Amino acid sequence: MDKKYFTYIILTVDNTLYCGYTDDLKSRFEKHKAGLAAKYTRSHKPLKMVYTKEFSTKSEAMKEECRIKKLTRKQKEELIKSSSLYQY
C-alpha cells in the first residue's frame, strides 16, 4: 500500500485560514483541535477542514503547502470554492 500525503486548509473559529500538510488528515485535525499540532491553531481554534489535496510524495505536499501560503486570502478562498469539500 502506497503512503499518501495531503495538503489541507482549516477554517478557524475567528475566520482565519491555516494551511499544512500531513499523511493522516483525521489524526492531524484531531491534534489541531486538541491544541497539539501547531502554535497557530492553539490560539486560533480549528472549526473545520475546508480544503484537501492528495499527493503521492511528502515533497509534493510540502511544495503545495508553500505555494498556498503565498496566496492572498481571496486566492485561497477561490481554491477552497473549487474543492469538493466546499461548505464555506
PyMOL commands that place a pseudoatom at each C-alpha (Angstrom):
pseudoatom trace, name=CA, resn=MET, resi=1, chain=A, elem=C, hetatm=0, pos=[0.000, 0.000, 0.000]
pseudoatom trace, name=CA, resn=ASP, resi=2, chain=A, elem=C, hetatm=0, pos=[1.453, 3.347, -1.046]
pseudoatom trace, name=CA, resn=LYS, resi=3, chain=A, elem=C, hetatm=0, pos=[1.550, 6.080, 1.537]
pseudoatom trace, name=CA, resn=LYS, resi=4, chain=A, elem=C, hetatm=0, pos=[-0.443, 9.194, 0.692]
pseudoatom trace, name=CA, resn=TYR, resi=5, chain=A, elem=C, hetatm=0, pos=[0.228, 12.776, 1.715]
pseudoatom trace, name=CA, resn=PHE, resi=6, chain=A, elem=C, hetatm=0, pos=[-2.173, 15.691, 1.882]
pseudoatom trace, name=CA, resn=THR, resi=7, chain=A, elem=C, hetatm=0, pos=[-2.098, 19.458, 1.855]
pseudoatom trace, name=CA, resn=TYR, resi=8, chain=A, elem=C, hetatm=0, pos=[-5.028, 20.934, 3.758]
pseudoatom trace, name=CA, resn=ILE, resi=9, chain=A, elem=C, hetatm=0, pos=[-6.629, 24.214, 4.771]
pseudoatom trace, name=CA, resn=ILE, resi=10, chain=A, elem=C, hetatm=0, pos=[-8.503, 24.640, 8.050]
pseudoatom trace, name=CA, resn=LEU, resi=11, chain=A, elem=C, hetatm=0, pos=[-11.027, 27.373, 8.741]
pseudoatom trace, name=CA, resn=THR, resi=12, chain=A, elem=C, hetatm=0, pos=[-10.707, 28.647, 12.314]
pseudoatom trace, name=CA, resn=VAL, resi=13, chain=A, elem=C, hetatm=0, pos=[-13.420, 29.969, 14.630]
pseudoatom trace, name=CA, resn=ASP, resi=14, chain=A, elem=C, hetatm=0, pos=[-12.126, 33.522, 14.134]
pseudoatom trace, name=CA, resn=ASN, resi=15, chain=A, elem=C, hetatm=0, pos=[-12.448, 33.143, 10.337]
pseudoatom trace, name=CA, resn=THR, resi=16, chain=A, elem=C, hetatm=0, pos=[-8.751, 32.749, 9.541]
pseudoatom trace, name=CA, resn=LEU, resi=17, chain=A, elem=C, hetatm=0, pos=[-7.255, 30.063, 7.317]
pseudoatom trace, name=CA, resn=TYR, resi=18, chain=A, elem=C, hetatm=0, pos=[-4.467, 27.689, 8.338]
pseudoatom trace, name=CA, resn=CYS, resi=19, chain=A, elem=C, hetatm=0, pos=[-2.578, 25.585, 5.790]
pseudoatom trace, name=CA, resn=GLY, resi=20, chain=A, elem=C, hetatm=0, pos=[-0.498, 22.478, 6.484]
pseudoatom trace, name=CA, resn=TYR, resi=21, chain=A, elem=C, hetatm=0, pos=[0.422, 19.021, 5.231]
pseudoatom trace, name=CA, resn=THR, resi=22, chain=A, elem=C, hetatm=0, pos=[0.107, 15.537, 6.714]
pseudoatom trace, name=CA, resn=ASP, resi=23, chain=A, elem=C, hetatm=0, pos=[-0.060, 11.828, 5.956]
pseudoatom trace, name=CA, resn=ASP, resi=24, chain=A, elem=C, hetatm=0, pos=[-3.184, 11.361, 8.140]
pseudoatom trace, name=CA, resn=LEU, resi=25, chain=A, elem=C, hetatm=0, pos=[-5.912, 14.008, 7.776]
pseudoatom trace, name=CA, resn=LYS, resi=26, chain=A, elem=C, hetatm=0, pos=[-8.222, 12.746, 10.538]
pseudoatom trace, name=CA, resn=SER, resi=27, chain=A, elem=C, hetatm=0, pos=[-5.475, 12.388, 13.134]
pseudoatom trace, name=CA, resn=ARG, resi=28, chain=A, elem=C, hetatm=0, pos=[-3.910, 15.741, 12.220]
pseudoatom trace, name=CA, resn=PHE, resi=29, chain=A, elem=C, hetatm=0, pos=[-7.221, 17.588, 12.518]
pseudoatom trace, name=CA, resn=GLU, resi=30, chain=A, elem=C, hetatm=0, pos=[-7.846, 15.968, 15.927]
pseudoatom trace, name=CA, resn=LYS, resi=31, chain=A, elem=C, hetatm=0, pos=[-4.392, 17.147, 17.042]
pseudoatom trace, name=CA, resn=HIS, resi=32, chain=A, elem=C, hetatm=0, pos=[-5.193, 20.671, 15.831]
pseudoatom trace, name=CA, resn=LYS, resi=33, chain=A, elem=C, hetatm=0, pos=[-8.469, 20.622, 17.791]
pseudoatom trace, name=CA, resn=ALA, resi=34, chain=A, elem=C, hetatm=0, pos=[-6.618, 19.423, 20.898]
pseudoatom trace, name=CA, resn=GLY, resi=35, chain=A, elem=C, hetatm=0, pos=[-4.064, 22.243, 20.542]
pseudoatom trace, name=CA, resn=LEU, resi=36, chain=A, elem=C, hetatm=0, pos=[-1.207, 19.795, 19.909]
pseudoatom trace, name=CA, resn=ALA, resi=37, chain=A, elem=C, hetatm=0, pos=[-0.459, 20.286, 16.212]
pseudoatom trace, name=CA, resn=ALA, resi=38, chain=A, elem=C, hetatm=0, pos=[0.607, 23.882, 15.612]
pseudoatom trace, name=CA, resn=LYS, resi=39, chain=A, elem=C, hetatm=0, pos=[1.183, 27.008, 17.655]
pseudoatom trace, name=CA, resn=TYR, resi=40, chain=A, elem=C, hetatm=0, pos=[-1.180, 28.951, 15.370]
pseudoatom trace, name=CA, resn=THR, resi=41, chain=A, elem=C, hetatm=0, pos=[-4.142, 26.623, 15.904]
pseudoatom trace, name=CA, resn=ARG, resi=42, chain=A, elem=C, hetatm=0, pos=[-3.675, 26.720, 19.690]
pseudoatom trace, name=CA, resn=SER, resi=43, chain=A, elem=C, hetatm=0, pos=[-4.804, 30.357, 19.704]
pseudoatom trace, name=CA, resn=HIS, resi=44, chain=A, elem=C, hetatm=0, pos=[-6.978, 30.203, 16.550]
pseudoatom trace, name=CA, resn=LYS, resi=45, chain=A, elem=C, hetatm=0, pos=[-9.237, 27.235, 17.283]
pseudoatom trace, name=CA, resn=PRO, resi=46, chain=A, elem=C, hetatm=0, pos=[-9.976, 24.997, 14.269]
pseudoatom trace, name=CA, resn=LEU, resi=47, chain=A, elem=C, hetatm=0, pos=[-13.573, 24.889, 13.071]
pseudoatom trace, name=CA, resn=LYS, resi=48, chain=A, elem=C, hetatm=0, pos=[-13.431, 22.601, 10.035]
pseudoatom trace, name=CA, resn=MET, resi=49, chain=A, elem=C, hetatm=0, pos=[-11.212, 21.371, 7.250]
pseudoatom trace, name=CA, resn=VAL, resi=50, chain=A, elem=C, hetatm=0, pos=[-12.271, 23.239, 4.100]
pseudoatom trace, name=CA, resn=TYR, resi=51, chain=A, elem=C, hetatm=0, pos=[-9.713, 22.011, 1.558]
pseudoatom trace, name=CA, resn=THR, resi=52, chain=A, elem=C, hetatm=0, pos=[-7.608, 18.912, 0.972]
pseudoatom trace, name=CA, resn=LYS, resi=53, chain=A, elem=C, hetatm=0, pos=[-5.466, 17.737, -1.919]
pseudoatom trace, name=CA, resn=GLU, resi=54, chain=A, elem=C, hetatm=0, pos=[-3.792, 14.335, -2.132]
pseudoatom trace, name=CA, resn=PHE, resi=55, chain=A, elem=C, hetatm=0, pos=[-0.205, 13.671, -3.244]
pseudoatom trace, name=CA, resn=SER, resi=56, chain=A, elem=C, hetatm=0, pos=[1.931, 10.574, -3.648]
pseudoatom trace, name=CA, resn=THR, resi=57, chain=A, elem=C, hetatm=0, pos=[5.041, 12.136, -2.055]
pseudoatom trace, name=CA, resn=LYS, resi=58, chain=A, elem=C, hetatm=0, pos=[5.720, 14.242, 1.007]
pseudoatom trace, name=CA, resn=SER, resi=59, chain=A, elem=C, hetatm=0, pos=[7.764, 16.633, -1.136]
pseudoatom trace, name=CA, resn=GLU, resi=60, chain=A, elem=C, hetatm=0, pos=[4.800, 17.376, -3.421]
pseudoatom trace, name=CA, resn=ALA, resi=61, chain=A, elem=C, hetatm=0, pos=[2.519, 18.031, -0.439]
pseudoatom trace, name=CA, resn=MET, resi=62, chain=A, elem=C, hetatm=0, pos=[5.080, 20.356, 1.151]
pseudoatom trace, name=CA, resn=LYS, resi=63, chain=A, elem=C, hetatm=0, pos=[5.556, 22.273, -2.111]
pseudoatom trace, name=CA, resn=GLU, resi=64, chain=A, elem=C, hetatm=0, pos=[1.791, 22.737, -2.423]
pseudoatom trace, name=CA, resn=GLU, resi=65, chain=A, elem=C, hetatm=0, pos=[1.614, 23.958, 1.191]
pseudoatom trace, name=CA, resn=CYS, resi=66, chain=A, elem=C, hetatm=0, pos=[4.335, 26.503, 0.427]
pseudoatom trace, name=CA, resn=ARG, resi=67, chain=A, elem=C, hetatm=0, pos=[2.525, 27.627, -2.738]
pseudoatom trace, name=CA, resn=ILE, resi=68, chain=A, elem=C, hetatm=0, pos=[-0.802, 28.037, -0.915]
pseudoatom trace, name=CA, resn=LYS, resi=69, chain=A, elem=C, hetatm=0, pos=[0.771, 30.008, 1.944]
pseudoatom trace, name=CA, resn=LYS, resi=70, chain=A, elem=C, hetatm=0, pos=[1.936, 32.603, -0.619]
pseudoatom trace, name=CA, resn=LEU, resi=71, chain=A, elem=C, hetatm=0, pos=[-1.608, 33.122, -1.959]
pseudoatom trace, name=CA, resn=THR, resi=72, chain=A, elem=C, hetatm=0, pos=[-3.783, 36.042, -0.927]
pseudoatom trace, name=CA, resn=ARG, resi=73, chain=A, elem=C, hetatm=0, pos=[-6.878, 35.393, 1.182]
pseudoatom trace, name=CA, resn=LYS, resi=74, chain=A, elem=C, hetatm=0, pos=[-9.046, 35.880, -1.919]
pseudoatom trace, name=CA, resn=GLN, resi=75, chain=A, elem=C, hetatm=0, pos=[-6.974, 33.362, -3.911]
pseudoatom trace, name=CA, resn=LYS, resi=76, chain=A, elem=C, hetatm=0, pos=[-7.209, 30.846, -1.052]
pseudoatom trace, name=CA, resn=GLU, resi=77, chain=A, elem=C, hetatm=0, pos=[-10.991, 31.307, -0.953]
pseudoatom trace, name=CA, resn=GLU, resi=78, chain=A, elem=C, hetatm=0, pos=[-11.172, 30.639, -4.711]
pseudoatom trace, name=CA, resn=LEU, resi=79, chain=A, elem=C, hetatm=0, pos=[-9.089, 27.485, -4.252]
pseudoatom trace, name=CA, resn=ILE, resi=80, chain=A, elem=C, hetatm=0, pos=[-11.413, 26.333, -1.457]
pseudoatom trace, name=CA, resn=LYS, resi=81, chain=A, elem=C, hetatm=0, pos=[-14.508, 27.031, -3.582]
pseudoatom trace, name=CA, resn=SER, resi=82, chain=A, elem=C, hetatm=0, pos=[-13.093, 24.823, -6.340]
pseudoatom trace, name=CA, resn=SER, resi=83, chain=A, elem=C, hetatm=0, pos=[-12.655, 21.871, -3.969]
pseudoatom trace, name=CA, resn=SER, resi=84, chain=A, elem=C, hetatm=0, pos=[-15.050, 19.050, -3.239]
pseudoatom trace, name=CA, resn=LEU, resi=85, chain=A, elem=C, hetatm=0, pos=[-15.100, 19.930, 0.487]
pseudoatom trace, name=CA, resn=TYR, resi=86, chain=A, elem=C, hetatm=0, pos=[-16.574, 23.378, -0.186]
pseudoatom trace, name=CA, resn=GLN, resi=87, chain=A, elem=C, hetatm=0, pos=[-19.124, 24.241, 2.540]
pseudoatom trace, name=CA, resn=TYR, resi=88, chain=A, elem=C, hetatm=0, pos=[-17.763, 27.656, 3.424]
for i in range(1, 88): cmd.bond("trace and resi %d" % i, "trace and resi %d" % (i + 1))
show_as sticks, trace
zoom trace
